[in-house]
Amino acid sequence: MTVIKASPTKAFFTSMLTRDIDLDDAILDLLDNSLDGLLRQEPEESDQPYSDFNVAITLTKDEFTIEDNCGGIPKDIAENYAFRFGKPPSREDDDIPTVGMFGIGMKRALFKMGSDIKVISHHTENCFYVEIKPEWLESDDSWVLEMLDCNKENNLDSPGTRIIVKNLNLGISQKFSKESDFESTLTGKVQTHYAYIIKKGLSITINGKPVSGLPLTFLGTDNIIEGQAIVEPYVYEEDSDGVYVRVFVGMIGQAPSLEEIDSFTEDSFPKSTPAGWTVICNERVVLYADRTILTGWGDRLPRFHQQFNQIVGVVEFRSNSADKLPITTTKRGIDASADLYLRIRKRMIEGMRIYIDYTNKWKNNKEDERKEIISNTKASSIDEILKYHNISEKSTAVKDDSGGRQYKPKLPMPSSTEPTSRFIRYSKLISDIQVVSDYIFDDSDYSPADVGEACFDKILGEAKQ
């Protein structure tokens, strides 16, 4: 009998694993592993439960390093799962809310960057390190790696993990150099995808610079008075089939007036606004400020435009079974065809409609009433608003088999929807505006808006005499 060699080659695995992932997403996979370690710690419940934890990413043209104090990799997980190519059908680490589904994230990220790799991990009383050298990757004779006890050279002072990648692959070194804008690109992605967990206290630095998460705060109050005009959120919650879901819709500012809507331009609309829908899966933001048909805009809702720039929706999915989450295999997008997402999308649209109607009612400027509502509120987190507004006590069961509960707020409406003012707009030559500005203010540098308003007020005063 002739034996045919049918075993796979490492070159095939490393090539196929790394081909379809961007470098920044590969690094985020390693950051996800740090968060998995953090979640094993079961932090105490508070507004900032992760404030004692940090992750530091360092990029140079010769080396990549990521180091955290998030508890490290348990030794049995490292021996049986962490370094394997693929996730076994069952494993001892399935009771934490991770987003990893296939067990390839760490390996794919490391091989994407280089071929001289060291992983050092300190978990409780155990400290070990694993080295992957170019010679190991080039040989198909053995797929075995050695787990060595920490020594003086390879050690960590506290529970956590340090990963070092050297002998960087072609092009990676250039991207990590100071001349590249990759650091800025990576920072932007971390700001987006980890906004929620950064707000909960986790510190993330890139080349020593702290990364701040993009905003996710809403109008709320911690002092509700009967009869007071305040803006409350729409909230829907359910917990079924091993997945907890919360839909939260609220305002980040008062609804704009018709004049403000008319004055908006593409340049004046903030690029970093959270307006739209943000979707979070197991603490990671997989979609930030989406204003497309994916989340209902232009489908069962109007297309997004400036009137809605103060409306924000947040959807949270949490599960210890990552394959039940409606996310793509890249972990940075939503699986729009997932049954769970399609069902929850209906709730998202239902909640968003309440605030679209609210902004419609406030388009005609009732400035005094608008100011009263704003004066009663402050920027608050979702958890603060749920707590101070007693949302759980006010929610009611929905009439379907989901077992969900929802709270539909009664939002303050203007005393009248008749307009009290209109926006005046016209164009004049800059030289003529400067002449009029000099005539009225003895200064030709006043803004066109100030000049126009002064002209109107002057004529209005004469007309009322």
SULSULTA-V763199 format. One record per residue. N is the residue number from 1. RES is the residue in three letters. PHI is phi in whole degrees, -180 to 180 (* if undefined). NEAR is the number of other ideal C-beta (glycine too) atoms within 8 Angstrom. Layout:
n:res:phi:near
N:RES:PHI:NEAR
N:RES:PHI:NEAR
//
This chain:
n:res:phi:near
1:MET:*:2
2:THR:-97:3
3:VAL:-89:4
4:ILE:-99:4
5:LYS:-79:4
6:ALA:-119:3
7:SER:-72:5
8:PRO:-73:6
9:THR:-105:7
10:LYS:-66:12
11:ALA:-60:8
12:PHE:-64:8
13:PHE:-62:10
14:THR:-66:10
15:SER:-68:8
16:MET:-70:7
17:LEU:-64:13
18:THR:-97:11
19:ARG:-66:6
20:ASP:-104:3
21:ILE:-125:13
22:ASP:-74:5
23:LEU:-61:11
24:ASP:-65:10
25:ASP:-67:11
26:ALA:-63:14
27:ILE:-68:13
28:LEU:-65:13
29:ASP:-61:14
30:LEU:-68:14
31:LEU:-64:14
32:ASP:-59:14
33:ASN:-64:12
34:SER:-62:13
35:LEU:-67:14
36:ASP:-61:12
37:GLY:-63:15
38:LEU:-61:14
39:LEU:-67:11
40:ARG:-69:9
41:GLN:-79:9
42:GLU:50:4
43:PRO:-59:9
44:GLU:-67:4
45:GLU:-73:4
46:SER:-168:5
47:ASP:-66:7
48:GLN:-133:8
49:PRO:-69:10
50:TYR:-108:11
51:SER:-68:9
52:ASP:-92:6
53:PHE:-115:14
54:ASN:-149:9
55:VAL:-132:14
56:ALA:-119:11
57:ILE:-110:13
58:THR:-126:12
59:LEU:-120:10
60:THR:-137:8
61:LYS:-68:8
62:ASP:-110:6
63:GLU:-160:9
64:PHE:-116:15
65:THR:-138:11
66:ILE:-131:15
67:GLU:-136:10
68:ASP:-140:14
69:ASN:-118:9
70:CYS:-94:14
71:GLY:105:10
72:GLY:79:15
73:ILE:-99:11
74:PRO:-56:11
75:LYS:-61:10
76:ASP:-69:7
77:ILE:-66:12
78:ALA:-65:14
79:GLU:-67:7
80:ASN:-107:9
81:TYR:-133:13
82:ALA:-59:7
83:PHE:-103:8
84:ARG:-84:9
85:PHE:-87:7
86:GLY:118:7
87:LYS:-96:10
88:PRO:-63:9
89:PRO:-56:2
90:SER:-141:4
91:ARG:-153:9
92:GLU:-73:8
93:ASP:-104:10
94:ASP:-89:8
95:ASP:-106:4
96:ILE:-123:9
97:PRO:-80:8
98:THR:-92:11
99:VAL:-119:11
100:GLY:-77:12
101:MET:-114:8
102:PHE:-118:8
103:GLY:73:11
104:ILE:-122:10
105:GLY:-57:13
106:MET:-66:11
107:LYS:-62:10
108:ARG:-61:13
109:ALA:-65:13
110:LEU:-66:13
111:PHE:-70:12
112:LYS:-63:12
113:MET:-94:12
114:GLY:-169:13
115:SER:-124:10
116:ASP:-119:10
117:ILE:-125:12
118:LYS:-137:11
119:VAL:-120:11
120:ILE:-114:15
121:SER:-139:14
122:HIS:-120:14
123:HIS:-126:11
124:THR:48:5
125:GLU:-94:2
126:ASN:-103:9
127:CYS:-135:12
128:PHE:-141:12
129:TYR:-142:12
130:VAL:-129:12
131:GLU:-115:10
132:ILE:-121:11
133:LYS:-103:8
134:PRO:-54:8
135:GLU:-64:6
136:TRP:-66:10
137:LEU:-68:12
138:GLU:-82:7
139:SER:-104:8
140:ASP:-102:6
141:ASP:-73:3
142:SER:-141:5
143:TRP:-108:4
144:VAL:-87:4
145:LEU:-115:9
146:GLU:-96:6
147:MET:-101:9
148:LEU:-110:10
149:ASP:-69:5
150:CYS:-60:11
151:ASN:-129:7
152:LYS:-61:4
153:GLU:-78:4
154:ASN:-117:9
155:ASN:-156:10
156:LEU:-132:13
157:ASP:-77:4
158:SER:-138:6
159:PRO:-56:10
160:GLY:169:14
161:THR:-138:17
162:ARG:-126:12
163:ILE:-119:14
164:ILE:-124:10
165:VAL:-122:13
166:LYS:-121:9
167:ASN:50:7
168:LEU:-62:13
169:ASN:-69:9
170:LEU:-56:4
171:GLY:93:6
172:ILE:-68:13
173:SER:-58:11
174:GLN:-65:9
175:LYS:-66:9
176:PHE:-85:12
177:SER:-75:9
178:LYS:-66:4
179:GLU:-75:4
180:SER:-87:9
181:ASP:-99:5
182:PHE:-63:11
183:GLU:-57:10
184:SER:-65:7
185:THR:-63:9
186:LEU:-63:13
187:THR:-59:11
188:GLY:-60:8
189:LYS:-68:11
190:VAL:-66:13
191:GLN:-57:13
192:THR:-80:10
193:HIS:-75:12
194:TYR:-119:15
195:ALA:-57:15
196:TYR:-67:12
197:ILE:-79:12
198:ILE:-65:14
199:LYS:-63:10
200:LYS:-86:12
201:GLY:114:11
202:LEU:-65:14
203:SER:-98:10
204:ILE:-125:14
205:THR:-123:12
206:ILE:-125:13
207:ASN:51:8
208:GLY:82:6
209:LYS:-99:7
210:PRO:-63:6
211:VAL:-105:12
212:SER:-99:6
213:GLY:-77:12
214:LEU:-66:11
215:PRO:-69:8
216:LEU:-148:13
217:THR:-126:7
218:PHE:-135:13
219:LEU:-70:14
220:GLY:-159:15
221:THR:-150:12
222:ASP:-109:7
223:ASN:-146:5
224:ILE:-76:8
225:ILE:-115:5
226:GLU:-58:4
227:GLY:84:3
228:GLN:-78:8
229:ALA:-82:7
230:ILE:-133:11
231:VAL:-101:12
232:GLU:-105:12
233:PRO:-89:15
234:TYR:-93:15
235:VAL:-135:13
236:TYR:-129:15
237:GLU:-135:12
238:GLU:-152:10
239:ASP:-142:7
240:SER:-147:8
241:ASP:53:4
242:GLY:77:7
243:VAL:-129:13
244:TYR:-96:10
245:VAL:-129:15
246:ARG:-133:10
247:VAL:-108:15
248:PHE:-133:12
249:VAL:-125:15
250:GLY:-156:15
251:MET:-113:13
252:ILE:-106:13
253:GLY:-171:6
254:GLN:-70:11
255:ALA:-57:12
256:PRO:-70:13
257:SER:-79:13
258:LEU:-60:11
259:GLU:-64:10
260:GLU:-67:8
261:ILE:-61:11
262:ASP:-64:8
263:SER:-84:8
264:PHE:-68:10
265:THR:-130:6
266:GLU:-59:4
267:ASP:-72:4
268:SER:-83:6
269:PHE:-78:10
270:PRO:-60:5
271:LYS:-71:4
272:SER:-98:6
273:THR:-63:8
274:PRO:-83:12
275:ALA:-54:12
276:GLY:110:13
277:TRP:-115:14
278:THR:-114:16
279:VAL:-115:13
280:ILE:-120:13
281:CYS:-121:14
282:ASN:48:12
283:GLU:78:11
284:ARG:-99:14
285:VAL:-80:12
286:VAL:-101:12
287:LEU:-151:11
288:TYR:-121:10
289:ALA:51:11
290:ASP:-77:12
291:ARG:-129:9
292:THR:-118:8
293:ILE:-64:7
294:LEU:-55:8
295:THR:-108:14
296:GLY:108:13
297:TRP:-69:13
298:GLY:83:9
299:ASP:-110:7
300:ARG:-102:4
301:LEU:-124:11
302:PRO:-63:8
303:ARG:-64:6
304:PHE:-65:10
305:HIS:-148:6
306:GLN:-61:8
307:GLN:-60:10
308:PHE:-103:12
309:ASN:-75:11
310:GLN:-110:12
311:ILE:-100:15
312:VAL:-131:15
313:GLY:-120:14
314:VAL:-130:14
315:VAL:-117:14
316:GLU:-114:10
317:PHE:-116:14
318:ARG:-134:10
319:SER:-160:12
320:ASN:-81:7
321:SER:-112:9
322:ALA:-61:11
323:ASP:-72:5
324:LYS:-90:9
325:LEU:-81:12
326:PRO:-84:10
327:ILE:-120:11
328:THR:-79:8
329:THR:-66:5
330:THR:-77:7
331:LYS:69:15
332:ARG:-123:8
333:GLY:-158:9
334:ILE:-97:12
335:ASP:-84:9
336:ALA:-68:7
337:SER:-95:5
338:ALA:-65:9
339:ASP:-57:5
340:LEU:-61:11
341:TYR:-65:12
342:LEU:-61:10
343:ARG:-71:9
344:ILE:-70:12
345:ARG:-57:10
346:LYS:-63:8
347:ARG:-68:12
348:MET:-60:15
349:ILE:-65:12
350:GLU:-59:10
351:GLY:-68:13
352:MET:-65:14
353:ARG:-60:9
354:ILE:-60:13
355:TYR:-85:15
356:ILE:-64:12
357:ASP:-62:8
358:TYR:-61:13
359:THR:-68:14
360:ASN:-61:8
361:LYS:-69:10
362:TRP:-97:14
363:LYS:-60:12
364:ASN:-79:11
365:ASN:-64:11
366:LYS:-114:11
367:GLU:-60:8
368:ASP:-62:6
369:GLU:-68:11
370:ARG:-62:13
371:LYS:-65:8
372:GLU:-64:9
373:ILE:-64:13
374:ILE:-62:10
375:SER:-67:6
376:ASN:-89:9
377:THR:-127:10
378:LYS:-149:7
379:ALA:-73:7
380:SER:-136:12
381:SER:-80:10
382:ILE:-58:10
383:ASP:-63:7
384:GLU:-64:11
385:ILE:-65:15
386:LEU:-60:11
387:LYS:-72:7
388:TYR:-71:12
389:HIS:-94:12
390:ASN:50:7
391:ILE:-61:12
392:SER:-61:6
393:GLU:-75:5
394:LYS:-95:8
395:SER:-76:10
396:THR:-130:7
397:ALA:-69:6
398:VAL:-87:9
399:LYS:-93:3
400:ASP:-152:5
401:ASP:-95:3
402:SER:-79:8
403:GLY:76:7
404:GLY:-81:13
405:ARG:-131:10
406:GLN:-142:12
407:TYR:-127:13
408:LYS:-104:6
409:PRO:-77:9
410:LYS:-101:4
411:LEU:-82:9
412:PRO:-66:7
413:MET:-114:7
414:PRO:-67:9
415:SER:-65:5
416:SER:-152:5
417:THR:-99:5
418:GLU:-71:5
419:PRO:-69:7
420:THR:-108:7
421:SER:-156:7
422:ARG:-137:6
423:PHE:-91:8
424:ILE:-103:6
425:ARG:-140:5
426:TYR:-156:5
427:SER:-116:3
428:LYS:-135:7
429:LEU:-61:5
430:ILE:-60:6
431:SER:-63:6
432:ASP:-70:8
433:ILE:-62:11
434:GLN:-65:10
435:VAL:-63:9
436:VAL:-67:10
437:SER:-60:14
438:ASP:-65:10
439:TYR:-66:5
440:ILE:-85:11
441:PHE:-109:9
442:ASP:58:4
443:ASP:-156:7
444:SER:-85:7
445:ASP:-100:5
446:TYR:-66:10
447:SER:-69:5
448:PRO:-55:7
449:ALA:-64:6
450:ASP:-65:10
451:VAL:-65:14
452:GLY:-62:10
453:GLU:-66:8
454:ALA:-65:11
455:CYS:-62:10
456:PHE:-63:9
457:ASP:-62:8
458:LYS:-65:9
459:ILE:-67:8
460:LEU:-62:8
461:GLY:-62:8
462:GLU:-67:7
463:ALA:-69:6
464:LYS:-85:5
465:GLN:-72:4
//
